[in-house]
Amino acid sequence: MAEKIPEWPGGHRGDVSTKLDLAPICDLPPRNAPHADCMRLQWWRKSQMTHLDGRHTASVRLVVIENPRVLGVVRISVGRDETTSPQRQREHIEHWCAGPSVLGTIVGWAEDLDVSGGVSPFKRPELGKWLNRRAGEFDVLCVWRLDRLTRRSRHFAELVDWCNEREKVVVSTSESLDLSTPMGKMFARIIAAFAEGELDTIQARSLDASRRLREGGAWFGGVEPFGYRFADRKEGGKRLVQDPVYAPLLRSLYERVVAGTPVNRLTKELNRQGIPTWRDHLRRESGRPTRNTLWTSKAISQALMNPRSAGYLLHKGEVVEGSDGRPVLITDEPILAVAEWERVVRALSVTGAPRTRSPSSPSLLTGVARCGLDGASLYVKRNTVKRAYKDAPDVYSSYMCRHAYSGAQRECRTAVGQEVLDLAVEQALLTCFAEDEVYERRETSKPALEEELRLVAGRLGRLEDDFTAGRYDGEGQEESYHRMHRRLAGKRTALTRQLEELPDVELIGTGRTFRELWAGKNLDERRSFLLDHDVRVLVWKTGRGLSDPHLKIEIPDVAYLRESAGLQGGRSAEPFIVDVNVPDDLRGVPVAEAIGREVISGPHPGIPS
């Protein structure tokens, strides 16, 4: 008993038997067709019937679809070839669909521009949507040529199987193939294989062109890196030039990061000011709608750490080297110099460093000042007192020995006013270094030369390995090898000689004095300066109040302090000692030898500051 098949959208199929097996064919023009429009869209339907005696018979019927729903498929890799332009492909598909023997309706277009033929049809941006989510909305998949569908034999076979399972027809308006027959399938596979071979040839040419562009320092594909725009070269290809807006922005970000500004603070400032991100800036410049994305700390760090900010050309994430072993530059005007880029990379690469916490009671000499009797550290104690007069402070701070009032050391009553001791130490420093000029230590080009030497040595090693492996055995290649080897070996020798003669750093005058440098530091920076340069302060107890202490101030290594702080000129490099209200037998004695010696209260001559 024959079963009624549901009516096909847009046409009628007729009655066939159960257990149908469908195989599509495409573009079969009748023998008497006067022109190409007289094509019939048809299927061979295989039906199977089971008789009462158990025998099976199969029959094949030809079914014609009327008014099919057509999905036009357009693809192009690069929109420069007029022969395969999207408009020409559309015209071919529309002409076929409007033919008197088809009279189909185009229900949509899957138009993929700048998409390689090596991409699977199921993964293409537009066609993939129709195949994966809208398969029930069309009957025919129509292309101008099969290579517009795919250039991979494997992808073509997958698509044909997909169409067979879902009763779809693949139509090529320029190639007449019957995919229901073994011969038609064979020819379709041959065409797909030729298309795949053509794709391999195109890719080989593209790779060779990219290699030549890389060697010539030309840009060979991708989105403009942060702060750069494209500019055409006379020799072909493109170079990078600075963007007038975002190149200065990147420069400003670099200066603030190396100055110590946290990246997350920069992120908040950019978002608060409403400055578009780099990608939104490119979209706006090209006339596309922006996405209003926000700045992130990761995006700023990646832009600064990108080697392209220093002008380097990259390929697959690696810096491209020329035949001489040196990095190839992609721009004549890098936003950052190589030394600056290396500096910001070092600054941003320090992660997980312990953060220094400010003491709960911040003071200049915490950890610096010690008790003269036992060498114990002094701490800051704040006392609230009744005001003696109207403008008098109600809180007094003093440095006290941590052993005061603690068990066996109860007799130690060393104490001195905080402001008095801080002022005495600052005056001692300024006495020694006030008018010394501050110099800035700047790295010379030595790090860049070391990196260049490393690249040259690497290039020379690879060249020798290639020679050993026999890659220069061809005619005339050995002479080329020896020529490159002599050039690279000579460059390595010259760089080694330069590095031996070049200092690591150079000092450049800033025009400021140590007095100005000290005035510009905050409390934590001043305290760190004293600790880093081993400034020592020793205090003895006094019976004359907190404002007239016995103390000794020592800078044991003046030469190291000058070198570390970048100071030039001033006094000799001998240890510097200041004694205030100490007896003659302790004057000039280093702090380490003075600890434990008692000072009797009374007037002692101090060294004038």
N, C-alpha and C positions, 0 to 999 in steps of 0.2 A: 504494500500500500504506500503510495507516494505521500510524502509529507510536504506541507506548504511552508516555504521559507518566508520569514518576515520580509516585508517590502523594504528594499534598499533605499536609503534617503536620496531622493532625486531620480529614482528609476525603479523598474520592476525586473525581477530576476526570473520568475517563472517557477515551475514545479520540477523538483529533482528528487532523487532518492536520498535516503539517510546516509550517514557516515561520509560526508563530503570531504574531498581533499582538493584544495584550491591551488592553482599555480598560475601566476599572472604572465601575460605577454605584453609587449609594448610595441606601439607604432607599426602594426602590420597593415601596410597599405593594400587594398584590394588589387588584384592583378590588372584590372582595367582602370585603375585610378588615374584620372587625367592630370592631377597635380598632388602635391604633398598634403594638402588639407583633407583629402579624402582618405582619412585614416580611421580605423575602427578600434575602439577601446573595448577589448574583449578578454574573456577568460576561458580556458579549458577547464570544465568541471568534471572531476572524476567521481563517479558514484558507484557504490557497491550494494548488491542485493543478495540476501541470503534466502535460498529456496527451502521448501519443506524437507527435501531429501538431503539437506546439508551442503549442497553445492553452492559455490559463490560465483557470481558473474559481475563483471565491471563494465560500465559504459562511460563514454566521454561525451559531454555536450558542450557546445559553444554558446556562451551567454554574453550578450552585448549590454553594456551599461549606458544608459541614456542620461544626459545632463550631469556628468560627474562633478563632484566638488574637487577643485584643483588647488594644491598648495604650491605656489611658485617658489623655487629655491634658487637663490642667487649667491654667489661667492666670488670674492676676488682677494688676492693676496696683497697687492699694492695697486692703488687706484691711479696708475699712470698709463696703462695699455688700453688704447681706444678699442682694440679688437675684442677685448673681453670686458668692456666696461659694464657696470651694472645696468645702465640704460639699454644697451644692446641685448643683454641677456633677458631683460624684461620684455623687450619687443618680440623676441623669438617666442617666449612662453605665451604671451598674449595672442600672437598670431596663430599659434597652434591651438590654443584653447577656444578661439573664436571660429575655428574651421567648421564647415557645414556638417562633417561627420562626427564631430566631438560635441560642439555646443556646450562646453563646460562652463562652470562658474568659478572664478578665482576667489577663494574664501580667505586668502591671506598670503603674505609674503614672508619667507624666512631669508632675510637679506643679511649676510655676514660679510662685512667689509674688513679688510686688513686681517684676514684669518687664513692661516696656512692650510693647504690641502692635506697636510699630514695630520690635522686634528680630526678626531673621530666625529662623525656627524652627530652622535648623541651628546657630545661635549661642546659643540659649537654654541655660541651665545644665543642665537635666534632659532636655528633649526632644532637645537636640543630641546627648547621649550615645547615645540610642536610634537616632537617624537616622544618625549617623556611625559607630557601633561595634557596634550590636546590631540591625541591620536584619533579620537572619535569624530573630529570635526572635518576630516578630509578623506577623499577616496584615492586621489592620485598625487604622487610626488613627482613634479615636473621640473626638469632642468634643461638648460641649453645643451650641455654636454656632460658626460658622466664624470669628467675630471672636476666639474663644478660641485659635484656631490662629494667626492673624496678622491685622494690620490694614493690610497693604500688599499692593496688587494684584500687584506684582512678586514678592514673597515667596510669595504664594499660587500664582502660575503656576509658579514654580520647584518648589514642593512637589508640585504635581499631576504635573508632568513626572517628578519623582523617583519618585513612586508608580507611574506608568505603566511606567517602565523596570524596576521591581523587583516588579511584580505585586502592589501593595498597594492597599487600598481606603480611601478617606477617607469617614468616616461622621459626619454631623451629626444628632444626635438630635432637633433641633427644626426642621430645614429639609430637606424631601424634594427631592433634586436627583439627576438622572441625568447624570453627567459623561461618559457614553459617547456622548451625542447633542450636536449643535451647540447646540440650545436649552438643554439642561441646563448646558453649559459657559458659555453666555452669561449665564444667570441667576446662576451661581456667581460669574462675574466682576463682575456688577452688585452682588451682595451684598458682595464684597470691596472694590469701589470705594466703596460706602456706608460700609463699616467704615473705609476709609482716610480718607474725608471726616470721619467722626466723630473719628478720631484727630487729624486736623489741628485740629479744633475744640477738642478737649481740650487739645492742646498750646498753642493760642493762649490759652485761658483760664488755663492754668498759667503761661505767660509773663507775662500781665497781672497775675496774682496775685503772682508773684515780684517784678514791678516795684513793685507797691504795697507789698509787704513790705519791699523794699530801701529805698524812700523813707521808710518809717516806722521804719527801724532794727531790723527783725526778722530773725531767722535764717530762711532759706528752703530749707535742704536741705544734706545732707552730714554727715560725722562730726564730733563735737565736737572742736574744736581743743585742743591740749595745755593742760591746767590748767583747763578750763572744762566745765561741765555745762549742760544745757538747763533752762530755766524758762519756764512758760507766761506769756503776756502777757494782760492784760485785753482789749486791742484785737485780739487774735488773733495767731497766730504764736508764736514763741519768742524769748527773749533768753538771753544767756549769763551764768552766775554762776560764781564761782570754786569749783573743786573743793577741798574742805577738806584734801586730802592733797597733790595734785600742783601746786596753785597755789603753796604755800610752797616746794615743791621747785624749781619753775621760778625763783622769786625767788632762792633760794639759788644755783642755777646761774648766774644773771645776776651776782650779787655776786662770785662766785669768778672768773668769766671776766674781768670788768672789773678785778679785782685782779691779773690776770696768770696765773691758773692755766690750764695747757694743757687743751684740751678732751679730748684722749686720756687724760689723767690722770683727769678726771671720769668718763669712760666706764669705765675700769677700776674705779674706786671703786664706781660704781653696780652693776656686774656682780658685784663681790666681795661687796657687801652683800646681793645677791639681791633688789634692788628691781625689781618687774615694770615692763616698759615701759608706755607710755601705752596702746597698743592692747590689750595683755594685761589692763591694769587695766579697760578698758571691757568686754572680754569677760567678765571675772570678775564685774563689777557687773551685767551683763545675764544672768548664769547660764550663759553659754557656756563651753566648755572653753578654757583658755589654750594658747598655742603655745610658751610658754617661750622667746620670742625674746630675744636679747641686745641691750643698748644699743650704739649705734654713735656715733662722733663726728659723722657726718653728721646723724643724727636729733636730737642735742642742738643742733647749730648751726641746723638748720632750725626747731626749736621756738623758739629765742631770736630768730631773725631774722624769724619770721612776724609780719606786721603785726597779726594778731589778738591777739598777746600785749600790744599797746598798746591793744586795744579797737577797732581799725579793722574795718569791714565790707568784705569783698572780694567781687567778682563777676568770674569768669574771670581771677583773678589780679591784678585792678586794684582799688585803693581806691575805694569808692563815694562819690560826692560828692552832697551835697544841693542843693536849689535855690539856696541861698546860696553855693555853691562850697566849703563846708567839708566835711571828711570825715565820713561817717556812722559813729557808734559803735554797736557791737553789744552793749555791756555798760555798766552803770553803774559797775562797779568793775574797771577794767583791772588786770591783774597788774603791768604795767610802765607807768610814765609815759612820755609821748611822748619826752621828752628822754632817759630811760633806755634806751628801745628804740633810739633813734638812736645812742646811745653804744655799745651792745653790737653793733649792726650795723657800726659803724666798726671796732670791735675785731676782729670776726670776718671782716671783708672784707679785712684786710691779709694778703695771701698773697704768698709769694715774697720777703718781706723778708729781707735778709741777716742771718744770725745772728752775733752777736758772740762770738768765741771768747776764752776766758780765756787770758792769756799762760801760756806753759809754766812760768814762775817768777813767780807772781802777787805783785805788790808795789803799794804805795799810790802811789808817785811815778814809776812807769815812764811815760815820755812827758811827765812834768811837770817833773822836776828836770833842770837842765843844768849843764854845766861853765862856771865863770866865766871861764876863759881863752879858750876858743874857741867856747862855745855849744853844744858837742856834747851829745847826750843821755846820761844816766847809765843804766847797767844794773846789775842785781843780780848779784853774784858771791858764791858760797858757798865758804868755805874750811874744810877739816877740819884741826883742830889737836889737839895732845896736851893733855889736861886738866891745868891747873895745880893744881887741887885737886879734891876728890871731887865736889862739886856743880857744878863749872864745866861749861858747855856744850862739846861737842866740835865744833860747827859754828858759824861766825861768818859773818853775811851783811853785805855792805857795798855801797853804791852806788859805782860807779867810772865814770870817763869812758871812753867807748868808744874814744878815741884813745890811751889809756894802753897802752904797749908795742906800738904799731903804727907802725913806720917812722919817718917824720920827726917824729912827735908823741911820740916815746918819752919826752921829758922831762916830759910831762904826767902827773902822778901824783895827780890829784884823786881823793880817796876819802873816804867818810864812812860810819860805821856805819848800817845800815838802820834799826834801832830808834831811834837818836838823831835822824836826820833826820825819820822819820815822826812822832815825838813833837813835834818842834819845829814842824812844819807844823800839826799838830792843835791845839797850844796857840795858835798865831797865829790860826787860824780861831775858836776859842772865845773868844779875847780880844776879837775884833771883834764876834762875833754871838751869844755864848753865851746871853744872856738875852732876845734878840729873840723875840717870840711868832710862832709859825708860823700862817699863815692859809691856808685852803683856797680855791682858785679854783674857783668853780662857775659854770656857764653859766646865764645868765638865761633867761627865756622868749623871748629874741630869735630863736633858731633856729625855735621853734615858730611864732612870729608871721610869720617870713619864709616858712615853708612854707604857712601859711594865706593869706598875701598872694599867693603863687604860684597857689594853687588858686582864689582869688577872681578873679585876673586871667585865668586860663584859662577859668573859667566865663563871665566877662564877654565874652571874645573869642569863645567858641562861640555865646553868645547873639546877638552882633552878626552873626556869620556866618549864623546861622539866619534872622535878620531880613532880611539882604541876599538870601538865597536864596528869600525869599517864604514861609517857613513860618509867618509870623504875619499873613498876609493875610486870614484868615477874620474873620467878624463877632465883634467884641469881643476879638480876639486882640492887636491892636495896643496896646490899653490895657494888657493883661496884660504885653506886652513892655516898655512904658515903665515900668511899676511895678517889674518885676524889675530893669530896667536902673538905675533910680534907687537901689534898695536895694543892689545890688552895687557901683555906683560910690561910694556913700557909705561902704560898708564898706572899699573899697580906700583911700579918702582917710584914714579913721580909722586903719587899720593902718599906713599910711605915716607918719603923724604919731607913732604910738606907737613905731615902730622908730627914728625920729630921736631920740627922747628917752631910749631905753632903752640902758644900757651893755651891752657884750658879755658881761662877766663881773662877778661880785660876790665880795668877799672875806669869808669867814666864819671867825671865830676857832676854833682847835682846842683852845686851852688848853694847848698844848705849847710848849716853847722849842726853840731851835736845838740846844742841847746834847742834848736828848732825841731830836731828829730825827737828829742825827749818830750818837748811840749806837745807834740802831735800824738803821743801814745796815751792810751787809756790805762786805767789802773791795772787790769790783768796783763796788758802788754808790758808795762813797766816791771811788774813783779816777775814775769817770765824772763825779761832781759837780765834782771839781777841773778836769778837762779841759773840761767844758761851760761853766764859769764863768771859764776862762782864768786860773786861779791859777798864778803863776809862781814857780819856786824856782831860785836860782842858788847854786852851791857852788864854793869855791876849795880848792885843795890845802892841806893843813896838815901841819906837821912835828911836831905834838903828839899824834899818834895819831888814831884814828877817832872818838873821843868828844867832841872839842872843835873843831867845824868853824868855818870862816868861811862864812856864808851870808846870803842876802837873800831874803825872801819878800814877794811883791807881789800884791795884788788890785787890778787896774787899774780895774775898773768895779764899785764897791760897789753903786751904785744898781741895775744890771742884776741882780747876784746877789740882792739883796733882793727885787726884783720877780719874778724867775724862781723863787726858792725860797719865795715867799709870806711873806717876813719883814716885820714891822712894828716901828718904833721903832729904838732903837740909835743909833749914831753918825751922822755926816754922810755925804754921798755922795762925799766926796773919796777919791782912791786911798789904799789902806791898804798901808803898807810896814813890815816888821819887819826890822831889821838885827841880826845876831848876830856879834860879833867882827870887825867891819869898821872901817877907819879913818874918821876924821871926814869926809874928802873924798868918801867914798862913801855916807855916811848920807843917806837920803832920796832918793837918785838912783834913777830907775826902772831896772828890770832891763835893758831894751833898751839903755840908755846905759851900764850897768855892765859889759856883756860885753866881754872883752878887756883889762880893766884888772886889773893884778896886785895882789894883796894880800900884804903881807909878814907872815910868821908872827910872832906875838907877841900879848901881851894887848891886846885892844881892848875898849872898853866895849860891852856888848850892851844892847839895849832890854829892860827887864824885862817879862816876860809877865804 
